[in-house]
């Protein structure tokens, strides 16, 4: 179980690190908390608590801080999963509802910020893989795909200048998300674009396998960050 949680955390943080990058990014809140969340999602409770505390401090100064809200919400989402797995259903549901509410509020406040859209999309795409309810899975994946689609639109003016890794992670999320929603045509379009626009991405082998009709059982993990 610890390895599963670590895998989710590593992939989530890797996707966020890659896909929110811009050619000349301004100072970003995620730089303050990202490494602690990374360690926290990998099982370090102390560093997760430190990351959540930093978000709490930012939100105390500005309750409408979009980045602090989305990161705090992602932490609550992780904590909800931990609570459910321990059998604490009541606490898990409370954390679950609050996490989704905080992330939704962040997107409401900053709908055009990749630094908000990508963290929510990434955590929902990955977290939804481990849910038992198909309707709930579809609901979360649709939200996540919407976040990624909007991010791609926002990044279009400079998308070509992003690293292949950054492009590959975003395109992979879209392709995999649409495939999970049953839209094989859209999935194929994004997998093809991944192979041409992000040829050195670590996701290309999976994309080629999917396009050949023989995708691996698992989408694998992000192959690097920066």
N, C-alpha and C positions, 0 to 999 in steps of 0.2 A: 504493500500500500504506500509506504514512504517513497518507493521508487516511482510509483504512478504519480503521486503529488509532485515530486521533483520534476518529472517529465513535463507535466502541464506547466509548471512554473517556468522552466527553462524555455519552452517553446513560446509561451506567452510573452515573456520579456524580450526574447530575440526578435519576434515579429514586431513588437512595438518599437524596439531600438532601430530596426531597419526601416520600417515603413513610415515613421514620422520624421525621418531625416529630410532636410531641405539643403540646397546648395550652400546657403549661408544662413544657418539657423540662428535666431535670436536666443538669448538666455532662456532656458526652459525649466519649468518646475520639475519635470521628470528627472533631470540630471541630479536633483537633490535627493530623490527617493528611489530611483530605479534599482540601484545595486542592492539596497536593503530589501526591497520587494523581491528581487531575484533570489536573494539568500533566504528570505522568509518563505517563499513558495517552494524552495528546495528543502524546507524543514527546520530552518533556524528561527525559532519562535521569538527570540530576543530581537533579532533584526527586523522581523515583521512588525513587532510592537513599536520599534523605533520609527519605521516608515509610517505606520499609522499615526503615531504621535506627531510627526512632522506635518502630516496632512491635517490633523486636528488643529495644530497651531495656526496653519495657514487659513483654515476655515473659521477659526475664532476671530481672526483679523478681517476676513472677508468671506462671509457665508456663501457668496456667489463666485467663488474661485473655481472656474471650470476644471482646471487640471487637477487641483487638489480633490475635487469631488469625484472625478472619474477614477483616480488612483485609489482613493479611500474606498470607493465602491468596489473596485476590483479586489481589494483586500478583504472586504466583507464577503464577497462572493466566494473567495477561497475559504474563509472561516466557516461559511455556511456549509460548504462541502465537508469540511472536517467534522462539524457538528452532526451532520446527517450520518456520516460514516461511523460515528461513535454511538449512534442511537438516540441522540438528543434532538428529536424531531422538532419540538416546540422552538428551541433556540435556533435550530437550523432554518426553520421557516421565517422567523423574525429577521435573521441576518440576510436571508435570501431576498425577502421583500425590500429591505432597506438598501441592499446593494443595487438592485435593479432600479430603485427609485433614485438613488444618488447618481448613478450613471446616466439615467434618462435626463435628470436635471442638468447635468454637465453638458449634454448634447443640446439641450434646449437653450442653455446660456451661450454656447459657442458652437453652433451647428456647422461652421465652416473651418473648424480647427482640426487638422489631422492629429494633433496631439491629444485630442479628446475622442475623436471618432475611432482611431485605430486601437487605443487601449480597450474601449468597450467592445469593439468588434472582435478583437483577438481573444479576450477572455470569454466571450460568449461562444465563439466558434470552438474553442478548445474545451471549455467546461461542458458544453452541450453533448460532447462525445460520450460522456459517462452517465447520462441521465437515462432512466428506464422508460419514461413516458414519451411516446413518439410525437404527440401533439405539442408537448412542451419543447422537445428538441426542434421541431420545425419552427415554432414561434421564435426561439432564440436565434436560430440560424438565419432566419429572414431578417431579423434586426441587424445581425452582424454583417450579412451581405449588403444590406442597405448602407451601413457605415463604410464598408470598403468601396462600394460603388461611388459614394459621395466623395470619398477621399481621392479616388482615381480621377474624378472630375476636377477636384480642386488642384491636384498635382499635375494636371495635364500640361500646363505651360512649361514646366521644368522637369517633367517625368523622364524625358530622354537623358537628362544629365544626372539622374540618380544612379547609384551603383546597381549592377546586375542583381546583387543580393537583395537590395531594397525593392527593386522592381519585381523580382521573382517572388518575394514573400507576399506582396500585395496581390499579384496576379494569381499566385497559387491559392491564396485565401478565397479569392473570387471563384476560381475554377472549382475548387473542392467544395465550397459552399453551395454553388449551383448544382453540382453533381449530387450532393446530399439532399437537395430539394427536388431532385428528379428532372431537372432541366438539362439534359445531356447536350443539347445544342449550344447553350450558353457556356456550359462547362468546357466543351470542346473548343469554342472560340477563344476562351481565356488560356487554356492549356497550349493551344497553337501559338498564341501571342507570347506566352511565356518562353517558348522555345526560340522565338525569333528576337524578342526584345530583351531577353535576359539570358543569353546563351550560356553564360558561365555560372548561372545560378545553380545552387545545389539541388534545386527542385526539378531541373530539366529531365533527369533520368526518370523520375516519377511521371512527369508529363508525357514523355515519350511512351512509357509503358501504358499509361492510360489511353493515349491516342491509338495505340496498337491493339487495344482491347484486352490487355492483360495487366491491369493495375495491381500493385502490391496490396496485400491485405491491410497494411497500415500506411498512412500518409507519411510516416516517419517524423523526424524532428528537424527543426531548423539547423542548418549546417554551419552557422556562424553568425556573428553580430555585425561588427564594424568592417 
